[in-house]
């Protein structure tokens, strides 16, 4: 995410339109990748928690 923001700042300061456009596209790509990675990390965390909870229940770890 930080890389995307740096690229976007650089693009905004460019006077060459072609270079600025390419930097903006690159910044967008970095941001999409960062968001996708963050989402995948969250999904893995939820899956780990669910697996632990299921294991605890099957082992009788939770008393009701």
PDB file of N, H, CA, C and O in Angstrom:
ATOM      1  N   UNK A   1       0.827  -1.176   0.000  1.00  0.00           N
ATOM      2  CA  UNK A   1       0.000   0.000   0.000  1.00  0.00           C
ATOM      3  C   UNK A   1       0.882   1.253   0.000  1.00  0.00           C
ATOM      4  O   UNK A   1       0.582   2.230  -0.687  1.00  0.00           O
ATOM      5  N   UNK A   2       1.951   1.218   0.762  1.00  0.00           N
ATOM      6  H   UNK A   2       2.195   0.425   1.320  1.00  0.00           H
ATOM      7  CA  UNK A   2       2.863   2.361   0.829  1.00  0.00           C
ATOM      8  C   UNK A   2       3.515   2.614  -0.529  1.00  0.00           C
ATOM      9  O   UNK A   2       3.695   3.762  -0.933  1.00  0.00           O
ATOM     10  N   UNK A   3       3.866   1.538  -1.227  1.00  0.00           N
ATOM     11  H   UNK A   3       3.720   0.604  -0.899  1.00  0.00           H
ATOM     12  CA  UNK A   3       4.473   1.669  -2.551  1.00  0.00           C
ATOM     13  C   UNK A   3       3.498   2.332  -3.506  1.00  0.00           C
ATOM     14  O   UNK A   3       3.888   3.203  -4.284  1.00  0.00           O
ATOM     15  N   UNK A   4       2.248   1.934  -3.459  1.00  0.00           N
ATOM     16  H   UNK A   4       1.931   1.227  -2.827  1.00  0.00           H
ATOM     17  CA  UNK A   4       1.229   2.514  -4.334  1.00  0.00           C
ATOM     18  C   UNK A   4       1.086   4.007  -4.070  1.00  0.00           C
ATOM     19  O   UNK A   4       0.972   4.796  -5.007  1.00  0.00           O
ATOM     20  N   UNK A   5       1.090   4.392  -2.815  1.00  0.00           N
ATOM     21  H   UNK A   5       1.182   3.751  -2.053  1.00  0.00           H
ATOM     22  CA  UNK A   5       0.956   5.807  -2.473  1.00  0.00           C
ATOM     23  C   UNK A   5       2.167   6.607  -2.943  1.00  0.00           C
ATOM     24  O   UNK A   5       2.020   7.734  -3.415  1.00  0.00           O
ATOM     25  N   UNK A   6       3.363   6.033  -2.818  1.00  0.00           N
ATOM     26  H   UNK A   6       3.483   5.117  -2.434  1.00  0.00           H
ATOM     27  CA  UNK A   6       4.576   6.709  -3.284  1.00  0.00           C
ATOM     28  C   UNK A   6       4.543   6.896  -4.793  1.00  0.00           C
ATOM     29  O   UNK A   6       4.891   7.962  -5.300  1.00  0.00           O
ATOM     30  N   UNK A   7       4.125   5.857  -5.507  1.00  0.00           N
ATOM     31  H   UNK A   7       3.843   4.991  -5.094  1.00  0.00           H
ATOM     32  CA  UNK A   7       4.036   5.953  -6.964  1.00  0.00           C
ATOM     33  C   UNK A   7       3.014   6.999  -7.387  1.00  0.00           C
ATOM     34  O   UNK A   7       3.245   7.751  -8.334  1.00  0.00           O
ATOM     35  N   UNK A   8       1.901   7.046  -6.697  1.00  0.00           N
ATOM     36  H   UNK A   8       1.713   6.436  -5.927  1.00  0.00           H
ATOM     37  CA  UNK A   8       0.870   8.022  -7.027  1.00  0.00           C
ATOM     38  C   UNK A   8       1.368   9.445  -6.792  1.00  0.00           C
ATOM     39  O   UNK A   8       1.104  10.336  -7.599  1.00  0.00           O
ATOM     40  N   UNK A   9       2.084   9.663  -5.697  1.00  0.00           N
ATOM     41  H   UNK A   9       2.299   8.939  -5.041  1.00  0.00           H
ATOM     42  CA  UNK A   9       2.651  10.999  -5.441  1.00  0.00           C
ATOM     43  C   UNK A   9       3.635  11.385  -6.538  1.00  0.00           C
ATOM     44  O   UNK A   9       3.634  12.523  -7.006  1.00  0.00           O
ATOM     45  N   UNK A  10       4.478  10.431  -6.951  1.00  0.00           N
ATOM     46  H   UNK A  10       4.478   9.506  -6.571  1.00  0.00           H
ATOM     47  CA  UNK A  10       5.444  10.704  -8.020  1.00  0.00           C
ATOM     48  C   UNK A  10       4.717  11.027  -9.317  1.00  0.00           C
ATOM     49  O   UNK A  10       5.113  11.942 -10.040  1.00  0.00           O
ATOM     50  N   UNK A  11       3.669  10.290  -9.614  1.00  0.00           N
ATOM     51  H   UNK A  11       3.348   9.547  -9.027  1.00  0.00           H
ATOM     52  CA  UNK A  11       2.907  10.520 -10.847  1.00  0.00           C
ATOM     53  C   UNK A  11       2.279  11.905 -10.851  1.00  0.00           C
ATOM     54  O   UNK A  11       2.229  12.563 -11.890  1.00  0.00           O
ATOM     55  N   UNK A  12       1.804  12.347  -9.705  1.00  0.00           N
ATOM     56  H   UNK A  12       1.844  11.813  -8.861  1.00  0.00           H
ATOM     57  CA  UNK A  12       1.143  13.647  -9.622  1.00  0.00           C
ATOM     58  C   UNK A  12       2.127  14.794  -9.835  1.00  0.00           C
ATOM     59  O   UNK A  12       1.730  15.885 -10.242  1.00  0.00           O
ATOM     60  N   UNK A  13       3.408  14.550  -9.560  1.00  0.00           N
ATOM     61  H   UNK A  13       3.730  13.664  -9.229  1.00  0.00           H
ATOM     62  CA  UNK A  13       4.398  15.615  -9.719  1.00  0.00           C
ATOM     63  C   UNK A  13       5.051  15.603 -11.103  1.00  0.00           C
ATOM     64  O   UNK A  13       5.852  16.483 -11.418  1.00  0.00           O
ATOM     65  N   UNK A  14       4.713  14.614 -11.925  1.00  0.00           N
ATOM     66  H   UNK A  14       4.062  13.900 -11.669  1.00  0.00           H
ATOM     67  CA  UNK A  14       5.309  14.484 -13.258  1.00  0.00           C
ATOM     68  C   UNK A  14       4.735  15.513 -14.222  1.00  0.00           C
ATOM     69  O   UNK A  14       3.552  15.850 -14.163  1.00  0.00           O
ATOM     70  N   UNK A  15       5.588  16.002 -15.105  1.00  0.00           N
ATOM     71  H   UNK A  15       6.548  15.728 -15.153  1.00  0.00           H
ATOM     72  CA  UNK A  15       5.112  16.880 -16.172  1.00  0.00           C
ATOM     73  C   UNK A  15       4.917  16.098 -17.466  1.00  0.00           C
ATOM     74  O   UNK A  15       4.177  16.538 -18.346  1.00  0.00           O
ATOM     75  N   UNK A  16       5.570  14.948 -17.591  1.00  0.00           N
ATOM     76  H   UNK A  16       6.171  14.591 -16.876  1.00  0.00           H
ATOM     77  CA  UNK A  16       5.419  14.094 -18.767  1.00  0.00           C
ATOM     78  C   UNK A  16       4.157  13.247 -18.581  1.00  0.00           C
ATOM     79  O   UNK A  16       4.108  12.378 -17.711  1.00  0.00           O
ATOM     80  N   UNK A  17       3.145  13.507 -19.402  1.00  0.00           N
ATOM     81  H   UNK A  17       3.185  14.213 -20.109  1.00  0.00           H
ATOM     82  CA  UNK A  17       1.856  12.825 -19.272  1.00  0.00           C
ATOM     83  C   UNK A  17       1.958  11.310 -19.426  1.00  0.00           C
ATOM     84  O   UNK A  17       1.286  10.570 -18.708  1.00  0.00           O
ATOM     85  N   UNK A  18       2.787  10.845 -20.352  1.00  0.00           N
ATOM     86  H   UNK A  18       3.332  11.447 -20.936  1.00  0.00           H
ATOM     87  CA  UNK A  18       2.920   9.406 -20.589  1.00  0.00           C
ATOM     88  C   UNK A  18       3.492   8.720 -19.357  1.00  0.00           C
ATOM     89  O   UNK A  18       2.977   7.692 -18.919  1.00  0.00           O
ATOM     90  N   UNK A  19       4.551   9.284 -18.803  1.00  0.00           N
ATOM     91  H   UNK A  19       4.969  10.119 -19.159  1.00  0.00           H
ATOM     92  CA  UNK A  19       5.175   8.705 -17.610  1.00  0.00           C
ATOM     93  C   UNK A  19       4.206   8.778 -16.433  1.00  0.00           C
ATOM     94  O   UNK A  19       4.081   7.821 -15.669  1.00  0.00           O
ATOM     95  N   UNK A  20       3.529   9.897 -16.287  1.00  0.00           N
ATOM     96  H   UNK A  20       3.631  10.675 -16.908  1.00  0.00           H
ATOM     97  CA  UNK A  20       2.577  10.058 -15.186  1.00  0.00           C
ATOM     98  C   UNK A  20       1.459   9.022 -15.276  1.00  0.00           C
ATOM     99  O   UNK A  20       1.077   8.431 -14.265  1.00  0.00           O
ATOM    100  N   UNK A  21       0.938   8.802 -16.472  1.00  0.00           N
ATOM    101  H   UNK A  21       1.248   9.282 -17.293  1.00  0.00           H
ATOM    102  CA  UNK A  21      -0.130   7.817 -16.661  1.00  0.00           C
ATOM    103  C   UNK A  21       0.352   6.420 -16.315  1.00  0.00           C
ATOM    104  O   UNK A  21      -0.363   5.657 -15.666  1.00  0.00           O
ATOM    105  N   UNK A  22       1.551   6.082 -16.742  1.00  0.00           N
ATOM    106  H   UNK A  22       2.132   6.702 -17.269  1.00  0.00           H
ATOM    107  CA  UNK A  22       2.095   4.756 -16.435  1.00  0.00           C
ATOM    108  C   UNK A  22       2.308   4.574 -14.936  1.00  0.00           C
ATOM    109  O   UNK A  22       2.035   3.504 -14.392  1.00  0.00           O
ATOM    110  N   UNK A  23       2.791   5.609 -14.274  1.00  0.00           N
ATOM    111  H   UNK A  23       3.013   6.478 -14.716  1.00  0.00           H
ATOM    112  CA  UNK A  23       2.973   5.523 -12.821  1.00  0.00           C
ATOM    113  C   UNK A  23       1.632   5.363 -12.108  1.00  0.00           C
ATOM    114  O   UNK A  23       1.527   4.610 -11.140  1.00  0.00           O
ATOM    115  N   UNK A  24       0.613   6.068 -12.582  1.00  0.00           N
ATOM    116  H   UNK A  24       0.699   6.680 -13.368  1.00  0.00           H
ATOM    117  CA  UNK A  24      -0.713   5.934 -11.977  1.00  0.00           C
ATOM    118  C   UNK A  24      -1.240   4.514 -12.148  1.00  0.00           C
ATOM    119  O   UNK A  24      -1.797   3.939 -11.213  1.00  0.00           O
ATOM    120  N   UNK A  25      -1.064   3.948 -13.346  1.00  0.00           N
ATOM    121  H   UNK A  25      -0.611   4.416 -14.105  1.00  0.00           H
ATOM    122  CA  UNK A  25      -1.505   2.573 -13.584  1.00  0.00           C
ATOM    123  C   UNK A  25      -0.749   1.592 -12.688  1.00  0.00           C
ATOM    124  O   UNK A  25      -1.334   0.654 -12.148  1.00  0.00           O
ATOM    125  N   UNK A  26       0.550   1.820 -12.539  1.00  0.00           N
ATOM    126  H   UNK A  26       1.025   2.582 -12.978  1.00  0.00           H
ATOM    127  CA  UNK A  26       1.362   0.967 -11.676  1.00  0.00           C
ATOM    128  C   UNK A  26       0.913   1.093 -10.218  1.00  0.00           C
ATOM    129  O   UNK A  26       0.836   0.095  -9.501  1.00  0.00           O
ATOM    130  N   UNK A  27       0.620   2.308  -9.789  1.00  0.00           N
ATOM    131  H   UNK A  27       0.682   3.118 -10.372  1.00  0.00           H
ATOM    132  CA  UNK A  27       0.139   2.538  -8.422  1.00  0.00           C
ATOM    133  C   UNK A  27      -1.185   1.811  -8.193  1.00  0.00           C
ATOM    134  O   UNK A  27      -1.386   1.195  -7.147  1.00  0.00           O
ATOM    135  N   UNK A  28      -2.082   1.886  -9.171  1.00  0.00           N
ATOM    136  H   UNK A  28      -1.918   2.388 -10.020  1.00  0.00           H
ATOM    137  CA  UNK A  28      -3.363   1.178  -9.055  1.00  0.00           C
ATOM    138  C   UNK A  28      -3.147  -0.323  -8.929  1.00  0.00           C
ATOM    139  O   UNK A  28      -3.808  -0.987  -8.130  1.00  0.00           O
ATOM    140  N   UNK A  29      -2.222  -0.855  -9.720  1.00  0.00           N
ATOM    141  H   UNK A  29      -1.685  -0.315 -10.369  1.00  0.00           H
ATOM    142  CA  UNK A  29      -1.925  -2.288  -9.675  1.00  0.00           C
ATOM    143  C   UNK A  29      -1.378  -2.689  -8.305  1.00  0.00           C
ATOM    144  O   UNK A  29      -1.802  -3.694  -7.734  1.00  0.00           O
ATOM    145  N   UNK A  30      -0.438  -1.903  -7.781  1.00  0.00           N
ATOM    146  H   UNK A  30      -0.094  -1.086  -8.245  1.00  0.00           H
ATOM    147  CA  UNK A  30       0.119  -2.193  -6.453  1.00  0.00           C
ATOM    148  C   UNK A  30      -0.979  -2.156  -5.392  1.00  0.00           C
ATOM    149  O   UNK A  30      -1.005  -2.999  -4.495  1.00  0.00           O
ATOM    150  N   UNK A  31      -1.876  -1.190  -5.490  1.00  0.00           N
ATOM    151  H   UNK A  31      -1.855  -0.505  -6.218  1.00  0.00           H
ATOM    152  CA  UNK A  31      -2.940  -1.084  -4.495  1.00  0.00           C
ATOM    153  C   UNK A  31      -3.873  -2.292  -4.576  1.00  0.00           C
ATOM    154  O   UNK A  31      -4.245  -2.848  -3.543  1.00  0.00           O
ATOM    155  N   UNK A  32      -4.255  -2.705  -5.780  1.00  0.00           N
ATOM    156  H   UNK A  32      -3.953  -2.253  -6.619  1.00  0.00           H
ATOM    157  CA  UNK A  32      -5.117  -3.886  -5.932  1.00  0.00           C
ATOM    158  C   UNK A  32      -4.450  -5.118  -5.344  1.00  0.00           C
ATOM    159  O   UNK A  32      -5.091  -5.913  -4.656  1.00  0.00           O
ATOM    160  N   UNK A  33      -3.154  -5.275  -5.620  1.00  0.00           N
ATOM    161  H   UNK A  33      -2.633  -4.629  -6.179  1.00  0.00           H
ATOM    162  CA  UNK A  33      -2.434  -6.438  -5.093  1.00  0.00           C
ATOM    163  C   UNK A  33      -2.374  -6.407  -3.568  1.00  0.00           C
ATOM    164  O   UNK A  33      -2.531  -7.441  -2.918  1.00  0.00           O
ATOM    165  N   UNK A  34      -2.149  -5.230  -2.999  1.00  0.00           N
ATOM    166  H   UNK A  34      -2.022  -4.390  -3.527  1.00  0.00           H
ATOM    167  CA  UNK A  34      -2.085  -5.101  -1.539  1.00  0.00           C
ATOM    168  C   UNK A  34      -3.436  -5.427  -0.913  1.00  0.00           C
ATOM    169  O   UNK A  34      -3.502  -6.109   0.109  1.00  0.00           O
ATOM    170  N   UNK A  35      -4.511  -4.939  -1.524  1.00  0.00           N
ATOM    171  H   UNK A  35      -4.457  -4.384  -2.355  1.00  0.00           H
ATOM    172  CA  UNK A  35      -5.845  -5.220  -1.001  1.00  0.00           C
ATOM    173  C   UNK A  35      -6.170  -6.707  -1.111  1.00  0.00           C
ATOM    174  O   UNK A  35      -6.760  -7.287  -0.200  1.00  0.00           O
ATOM    175  N   UNK A  36      -5.786  -7.317  -2.222  1.00  0.00           N
ATOM    176  H   UNK A  36      -5.307  -6.845  -2.962  1.00  0.00           H
ATOM    177  CA  UNK A  36      -6.033  -8.747  -2.415  1.00  0.00           C
ATOM    178  C   UNK A  36      -5.262  -9.565  -1.375  1.00  0.00           C
ATOM    179  O   UNK A  36      -5.802 -10.510  -0.801  1.00  0.00           O
ATOM    180  N   UNK A  37      -4.001  -9.199  -1.136  1.00  0.00           N
ATOM    181  H   UNK A  37      -3.562  -8.431  -1.603  1.00  0.00           H
ATOM    182  CA  UNK A  37      -3.178  -9.908  -0.150  1.00  0.00           C
ATOM    183  C   UNK A  37      -3.761  -9.741   1.251  1.00  0.00           C
ATOM    184  O   UNK A  37      -3.784 -10.692   2.033  1.00  0.00           O
ATOM    185  N   UNK A  38      -4.226  -8.545   1.565  1.00  0.00           N
ATOM    186  H   UNK A  38      -4.207  -7.773   0.930  1.00  0.00           H
ATOM    187  CA  UNK A  38      -4.815  -8.289   2.876  1.00  0.00           C
ATOM    188  C   UNK A  38      -6.081  -9.118   3.068  1.00  0.00           C
ATOM    189  O   UNK A  38      -6.312  -9.676   4.140  1.00  0.00           O
ATOM    190  N   UNK A  39      -6.886  -9.192   2.033  1.00  0.00           N
ATOM    191  H   UNK A  39      -6.698  -8.738   1.161  1.00  0.00           H
ATOM    192  CA  UNK A  39      -8.113  -9.986   2.089  1.00  0.00           C
ATOM    193  C   UNK A  39      -7.795 -11.466   2.268  1.00  0.00           C
ATOM    194  O   UNK A  39      -8.453 -12.153   3.049  1.00  0.00           O
ATOM    195  N   UNK A  40      -6.799 -11.952   1.556  1.00  0.00           N
ATOM    196  H   UNK A  40      -6.264 -11.393   0.922  1.00  0.00           H
ATOM    197  CA  UNK A  40      -6.401 -13.362   1.666  1.00  0.00           C
ATOM    198  C   UNK A  40      -5.877 -13.660   3.067  1.00  0.00           C
ATOM    199  O   UNK A  40      -6.167 -14.718   3.625  1.00  0.00           O
ATOM    200  N   UNK A  41      -5.102 -12.730   3.642  1.00  0.00           N
ATOM    201  H   UNK A  41      -4.866 -11.871   3.188  1.00  0.00           H
ATOM    202  CA  UNK A  41      -4.599 -12.909   5.008  1.00  0.00           C
ATOM    203  C   UNK A  41      -5.756 -13.006   6.001  1.00  0.00           C
ATOM    204  O   UNK A  41      -5.733 -13.838   6.909  1.00  0.00           O
ATOM    205  N   UNK A  42      -6.757 -12.161   5.827  1.00  0.00           N
ATOM    206  H   UNK A  42      -6.776 -11.485   5.090  1.00  0.00           H
ATOM    207  CA  UNK A  42      -7.913 -12.178   6.724  1.00  0.00           C
ATOM    208  C   UNK A  42      -8.672 -13.494   6.598  1.00  0.00           C
ATOM    209  O   UNK A  42      -9.104 -14.063   7.600  1.00  0.00           O
ATOM    210  N   UNK A  43      -8.833 -13.977   5.367  1.00  0.00           N
ATOM    211  H   UNK A  43      -8.481 -13.515   4.553  1.00  0.00           H
ATOM    212  CA  UNK A  43      -9.535 -15.247   5.158  1.00  0.00           C
ATOM    213  C   UNK A  43      -8.779 -16.403   5.807  1.00  0.00           C
ATOM    214  O   UNK A  43      -9.395 -17.281   6.411  1.00  0.00           O
ATOM    215  N   UNK A  44      -7.450 -16.411   5.689  1.00  0.00           N
ATOM    216  H   UNK A  44      -6.950 -15.697   5.198  1.00  0.00           H
ATOM    217  CA  UNK A  44      -6.655 -17.473   6.316  1.00  0.00           C
ATOM    218  C   UNK A  44      -6.784 -17.415   7.834  1.00  0.00           C
ATOM    219  O   UNK A  44      -6.859 -18.453   8.493  1.00  0.00           O
ATOM    220  N   UNK A  45      -6.811 -16.221   8.384  1.00  0.00           N
ATOM    221  H   UNK A  45      -6.750 -15.378   7.849  1.00  0.00           H
ATOM    222  CA  UNK A  45      -6.938 -16.065   9.830  1.00  0.00           C
ATOM    223  C   UNK A  45      -8.281 -16.610  10.319  1.00  0.00           C
ATOM    224  O   UNK A  45      -8.343 -17.295  11.340  1.00  0.00           O
ATOM    225  N   UNK A  46      -9.339 -16.305   9.597  1.00  0.00           N
ATOM    226  H   UNK A  46      -9.288 -15.748   8.768  1.00  0.00           H
ATOM    227  CA  UNK A  46     -10.667 -16.805   9.962  1.00  0.00           C
ATOM    228  C   UNK A  46     -10.693 -18.326   9.868  1.00  0.00           C
ATOM    229  O   UNK A  46     -11.249 -18.993  10.740  1.00  0.00           O
ATOM    230  N   UNK A  47     -10.097 -18.874   8.819  1.00  0.00           N
ATOM    231  H   UNK A  47      -9.645 -18.333   8.110  1.00  0.00           H
ATOM    232  CA  UNK A  47     -10.072 -20.334   8.642  1.00  0.00           C
ATOM    233  C   UNK A  47      -9.305 -21.007   9.778  1.00  0.00           C
ATOM    234  O   UNK A  47      -9.728 -22.049  10.278  1.00  0.00           O
ATOM    235  N   UNK A  48      -8.173 -20.412  10.192  1.00  0.00           N
ATOM    236  H   UNK A  48      -7.830 -19.565   9.786  1.00  0.00           H
ATOM    237  CA  UNK A  48      -7.397 -20.981  11.303  1.00  0.00           C
ATOM    238  C   UNK A  48      -8.210 -20.959  12.593  1.00  0.00           C
ATOM    239  O   UNK A  48      -8.217 -21.932  13.347  1.00  0.00           O
ATOM    240  N   UNK A  49      -8.889 -19.851  12.841  1.00  0.00           N
ATOM    241  H   UNK A  49      -8.884 -19.061  12.229  1.00  0.00           H
ATOM    242  CA  UNK A  49      -9.704 -19.734  14.049  1.00  0.00           C
ATOM    243  C   UNK A  49     -10.831 -20.762  14.038  1.00  0.00           C
ATOM    244  O   UNK A  49     -11.105 -21.401  15.054  1.00  0.00           O
ATOM    245  N   UNK A  50     -11.476 -20.917  12.895  1.00  0.00           N
ATOM    246  H   UNK A  50     -11.253 -20.398  12.070  1.00  0.00           H
ATOM    247  CA  UNK A  50     -12.563 -21.897  12.781  1.00  0.00           C
ATOM    248  C   UNK A  50     -12.039 -23.311  13.007  1.00  0.00           C
ATOM    249  O   UNK A  50     -12.689 -24.115  13.675  1.00  0.00           O
ATOM    250  N   UNK A  51     -10.876 -23.616  12.459  1.00  0.00           N
ATOM    251  H   UNK A  51     -10.348 -22.963  11.917  1.00  0.00           H
ATOM    252  CA  UNK A  51     -10.295 -24.954  12.627  1.00  0.00           C
ATOM    253  C   UNK A  51      -9.946 -25.208  14.090  1.00  0.00           C
ATOM    254  O   UNK A  51     -10.176 -26.304  14.600  1.00  0.00           O
ATOM    255  N   UNK A  52      -9.393 -24.203  14.770  1.00  0.00           N
ATOM    256  H   UNK A  52      -9.206 -23.312  14.356  1.00  0.00           H
ATOM    257  CA  UNK A  52      -9.056 -24.349  16.189  1.00  0.00           C
ATOM    258  C   UNK A  52     -10.319 -24.563  17.017  1.00  0.00           C
ATOM    259  O   UNK A  52     -10.354 -25.418  17.902  1.00  0.00           O
ATOM    260  N   UNK A  53     -11.347 -23.784  16.724  1.00  0.00           N
ATOM    261  H   UNK A  53     -11.318 -23.090  16.005  1.00  0.00           H
ATOM    262  CA  UNK A  53     -12.603 -23.898  17.464  1.00  0.00           C
ATOM    263  C   UNK A  53     -13.215 -25.275  17.260  1.00  0.00           C
ATOM    264  O   UNK A  53     -13.684 -25.902  18.210  1.00  0.00           O
ATOM    265  N   UNK A  54     -13.207 -25.742  16.012  1.00  0.00           N
ATOM    266  H   UNK A  54     -12.826 -25.233  15.240  1.00  0.00           H
ATOM    267  CA  UNK A  54     -13.747 -27.071  15.718  1.00  0.00           C
ATOM    268  C   UNK A  54     -12.966 -28.144  16.461  1.00  0.00           C
ATOM    269  O   UNK A  54     -13.549 -29.087  16.995  1.00  0.00           O
ATOM    270  N   UNK A  55     -11.641 -27.999  16.494  1.00  0.00           N
ATOM    271  H   UNK A  55     -11.167 -27.233  16.060  1.00  0.00           H
ATOM    272  CA  UNK A  55     -10.795 -28.964  17.206  1.00  0.00           C
ATOM    273  C   UNK A  55     -11.111 -28.953  18.695  1.00  0.00           C
ATOM    274  O   UNK A  55     -11.235 -30.008  19.317  1.00  0.00           O
ATOM    275  N   UNK A  56     -11.240 -27.754  19.265  1.00  0.00           N
ATOM    276  H   UNK A  56     -11.140 -26.897  18.759  1.00  0.00           H
ATOM    277  CA  UNK A  56     -11.555 -27.640  20.692  1.00  0.00           C
ATOM    278  C   UNK A  56     -12.898 -28.291  21.011  1.00  0.00           C
ATOM    279  O   UNK A  56     -13.026 -28.970  22.030  1.00  0.00           O
ATOM    280  N   UNK A  57     -13.884 -28.095  20.167  1.00  0.00           N
ATOM    281  H   UNK A  57     -13.779 -27.544  19.340  1.00  0.00           H
ATOM    282  CA  UNK A  57     -15.197 -28.700  20.387  1.00  0.00           C
ATOM    283  C   UNK A  57     -15.107 -30.221  20.302  1.00  0.00           C
ATOM    284  O   UNK A  57     -15.711 -30.925  21.112  1.00  0.00           O
ATOM    285  N   UNK A  58     -14.359 -30.726  19.328  1.00  0.00           N
ATOM    286  H   UNK A  58     -13.869 -30.154  18.670  1.00  0.00           H
ATOM    287  CA  UNK A  58     -14.271 -32.182  19.159  1.00  0.00           C
ATOM    288  C   UNK A  58     -13.495 -32.828  20.306  1.00  0.00           C
ATOM    289  O   UNK A  58     -13.692 -34.006  20.607  1.00  0.00           O
ATOM    290  N   UNK A  59     -12.622 -32.065  20.938  1.00  0.00           N
ATOM    291  H   UNK A  59     -12.462 -31.108  20.693  1.00  0.00           H
ATOM    292  CA  UNK A  59     -11.837 -32.576  22.064  1.00  0.00           C
ATOM    293  C   UNK A  59     -12.550 -32.359  23.396  1.00  0.00           C
ATOM    294  O   UNK A  59     -12.044 -32.753  24.447  1.00  0.00           O
ATOM    295  N   UNK A  60     -13.709 -31.740  23.350  1.00  0.00           N
ATOM    296  H   UNK A  60     -14.119 -31.420  22.496  1.00  0.00           H
ATOM    297  CA  UNK A  60     -14.439 -31.468  24.593  1.00  0.00           C
ATOM    298  C   UNK A  60     -13.858 -30.298  25.357  1.00  0.00           C
ATOM    299  O   UNK A  60     -14.013 -30.211  26.575  1.00  0.00           O
ATOM    300  N   UNK A  61     -13.191 -29.398  24.655  1.00  0.00           N
ATOM    301  H   UNK A  61     -13.064 -29.469  23.666  1.00  0.00           H
ATOM    302  CA  UNK A  61     -12.532 -28.269  25.298  1.00  0.00           C
ATOM    303  C   UNK A  61     -13.473 -27.197  25.787  1.00  0.00           C
ATOM    304  O   UNK A  61     -13.098 -26.379  26.627  1.00  0.00           O
ATOM    305  N   UNK A  62     -14.695 -27.184  25.273  1.00  0.00           N
ATOM    306  H   UNK A  62     -15.000 -27.849  24.591  1.00  0.00           H
ATOM    307  CA  UNK A  62     -15.652 -26.175  25.697  1.00  0.00           C
ATOM    308  C   UNK A  62     -16.730 -26.826  26.542  1.00  0.00           C
ATOM    309  O   UNK A  62     -17.381 -27.779  26.116  1.00  0.00           O
ATOM    310  N   UNK A  63     -16.906 -26.307  27.728  1.00  0.00           N
ATOM    311  H   UNK A  63     -16.377 -25.532  28.074  1.00  0.00           H
ATOM    312  CA  UNK A  63     -17.960 -26.828  28.608  1.00  0.00           C
ATOM    313  C   UNK A  63     -19.126 -25.854  28.564  1.00  0.00           C
ATOM    314  O   UNK A  63     -18.935 -24.643  28.679  1.00  0.00           O
ATOM    315  N   UNK A  64     -20.308 -26.369  28.401  1.00  0.00           N
ATOM    316  H   UNK A  64     -20.464 -27.352  28.307  1.00  0.00           H
ATOM    317  CA  UNK A  64     -21.472 -25.501  28.269  1.00  0.00           C
ATOM    318  C   UNK A  64     -22.234 -25.305  29.513  1.00  0.00           C
ATOM    319  O   UNK A  64     -23.236 -24.590  29.518  1.00  0.00           O
TER     320      UNK A  64
END
